[in-house]
Amino acid sequence: MSGSTEPGSVVAQLVETMRTLAGAHPGFRPVHAKGIVCAGAFRASPQARRVSRAPHLQGALVPAVIRFANASGNPEVHDGLPGVRSLSVKFQLADGKSADVLANSIEGFVARTPEDFLEFLRAQLPDPVTGRPVPDAVPRFLGSHPIARAFVERLMKKPVPASYAQASYHAEHAFRFTAADGTSRFGRYHFVPEAGEAFLSPEDGGKRSPNFLRDELDGRLRRGPAVFRLQLQLAEASDPTDDASALWPADRARVELGRLEVTGISPTGPADERRLVFDPTNRTDGIDLSTDPILLARSAAYSISYNHRSKGE
Ligand code: HEM
């Protein structure tokens, strides 16, 4: 169901290619390497329980572990470089289990299938002879893959967030939500910042200090929590539920699922951050996976990756 971890499988090749592109950074994630772990809490709104019987959507205050990150595989990447940022949330449930939501600062994924994603990553590999990037490989890929080209164009409209707390984050895949009365519907998660969105140009981003996103978040949280509204965009019959690269119309109804408050940076060392693992398929009763091939490939990829980094590879 969740993709194969076997050596040589597409998923194994994806992780290997990510690790090659990132370069040697033992113990770090091969993507989303530079992160910051925070503590917070989520409270569901009264509407949420009409959509799902999941325990964290019933209205009680649920503690959460939150990780913001830059999608690059370089743990030292300059915060001002254009690229995707992320927000991962681990809802800590009363029974000791957890449910995860992983979200990126751009709506829609770059590829429809794991195979296409692998081709996109491979276009970024250096030439094995010269060790330098192949100059026309990425433009050629984008020229023949309109989905990826549209993704890059969207990204460059919002290239550098001014704050981790001032970007919207999207979990991309559709999940199926089932309420206590048995009614089911597909929806997509979006985290919307209460402080509003704010972006920098690549030029202005480059002038900031290399860790300005961490510094900014630290200062902001000393003054009060950073708040995100968690919304569920509901699918209509014509909306694809198995294609993370296809955006649904922006005017689709959205249910307010609740409020996430990020309250402080956790005093976590690198070892704590290494132990932490988010997985988009880690969910509870009341939330089911869709048949999106990218979603179904991810759990195996995260497990291979965790296996490497937990061994300090
Ligand atoms: C086949 C497609 C994908 C592959 C192979 C893949 C692979 C990976 C890997 C290997 C990691 C590091 C995991 C770890 O070591 O713990 C990771 C992290 C992450 N990925 Fe993906 N990914 C894919 C699609 C996506 C999509 C569609 C999203 C959109 C939300 C996404 C969001 C994230 C986030 C937010 C993290 C960081 C999690 C954290 O903070 O620990 N990924 N991904």
Residues whose N, C-alpha, C, O or C-beta is under 5 A from the ligand:
A	BS01	HEM	L14 R29 P30 V31 H32 R67 A69 S86 L87 S88 L102 A103 N104 F109 P114 H170 A171 E172 L276 V277 F278 I294 A297 A301 Y302 S305 Y306
